[in-house]
Amino acid sequence: MLSESDVANHEEIKYALSHIELYVRPVKSLDELLHNNLIYDAVQMNFIIIGEASKRVSKKVREDNPQIDWKRIISYRNFVVHEYFGVDIKVLWGAITFELPKLKSEIEKILNK
């Protein structure tokens, strides 16, 4: 059973994931994302939210769910915050298209336990 705090953090992650999905829905390519500053900035902000909420997830929940690379999520948040203009757009696009759908599924499983 998740604590209230862990539920809130997972809901925050889910919220940010759903917003990234919404924002990138009209984007058809990496190049389009790169040239749409509003979407790019909104997506990056939601990655920061995901990383912040992930940092607050309890150690026990993180240990019980090793299928999620919590450390990598938090590290990406730190990188975006400190090196915003150094973000590799290909890494970002890969995260959006491949990693986020998996993360969303895992977060929903945790919330539904």
CORZINOR-V685238 format. One record per backbone hydrogen bond with DSSP energy under -1.0 kcal/mol. NH is the residue of the N-H (numbers start at 1). CO is the residue of the C=O. E is the energy in kcal/mol with one decimal. If there is no record, write none. Layout:
nh->NH co->CO e->E
nh->NH co->CO e->E
//
This chain:
nh->7 co->3 e->-2.5
nh->8 co->4 e->-2.5
nh->9 co->5 e->-2.4
nh->10 co->6 e->-2.5
nh->11 co->7 e->-2.6
nh->12 co->8 e->-2.0
nh->13 co->9 e->-2.1
nh->14 co->10 e->-2.6
nh->15 co->11 e->-2.6
nh->16 co->12 e->-2.4
nh->17 co->13 e->-2.6
nh->18 co->14 e->-2.4
nh->19 co->15 e->-1.8
nh->20 co->16 e->-2.3
nh->21 co->17 e->-2.4
nh->22 co->18 e->-2.1
nh->23 co->19 e->-2.8
nh->24 co->20 e->-2.4
nh->27 co->24 e->-1.4
nh->33 co->29 e->-1.9
nh->34 co->30 e->-2.3
nh->35 co->31 e->-1.6
nh->36 co->33 e->-1.2
nh->40 co->36 e->-2.8
nh->41 co->37 e->-2.8
nh->42 co->38 e->-2.3
nh->43 co->39 e->-2.8
nh->44 co->40 e->-2.4
nh->45 co->41 e->-2.4
nh->46 co->42 e->-1.9
nh->47 co->43 e->-1.9
nh->48 co->44 e->-1.9
nh->49 co->45 e->-2.0
nh->50 co->46 e->-2.3
nh->51 co->47 e->-2.3
nh->52 co->48 e->-2.7
nh->53 co->49 e->-2.7
nh->54 co->50 e->-2.2
nh->55 co->51 e->-1.9
nh->56 co->52 e->-1.1
nh->62 co->58 e->-2.3
nh->63 co->59 e->-2.7
nh->64 co->60 e->-2.6
nh->68 co->65 e->-1.7
nh->70 co->68 e->-1.9
nh->73 co->69 e->-2.1
nh->74 co->70 e->-2.6
nh->75 co->71 e->-2.5
nh->76 co->72 e->-2.4
nh->77 co->73 e->-1.9
nh->78 co->74 e->-2.2
nh->79 co->75 e->-2.3
nh->80 co->76 e->-2.8
nh->81 co->77 e->-2.4
nh->82 co->78 e->-2.1
nh->83 co->79 e->-3.0
nh->86 co->83 e->-2.8
nh->87 co->84 e->-1.1
nh->92 co->88 e->-2.2
nh->93 co->89 e->-2.7
nh->94 co->90 e->-2.1
nh->95 co->91 e->-2.4
nh->96 co->92 e->-2.4
nh->97 co->93 e->-2.7
nh->98 co->94 e->-2.6
nh->99 co->94 e->-1.2
nh->100 co->95 e->-2.8
nh->103 co->99 e->-2.6
nh->104 co->100 e->-2.9
nh->105 co->101 e->-1.9
nh->106 co->102 e->-2.3
nh->107 co->103 e->-2.8
nh->108 co->104 e->-2.3
nh->109 co->105 e->-1.9
nh->110 co->106 e->-2.2
nh->111 co->107 e->-2.4
nh->112 co->108 e->-1.7
nh->113 co->110 e->-1.1
//
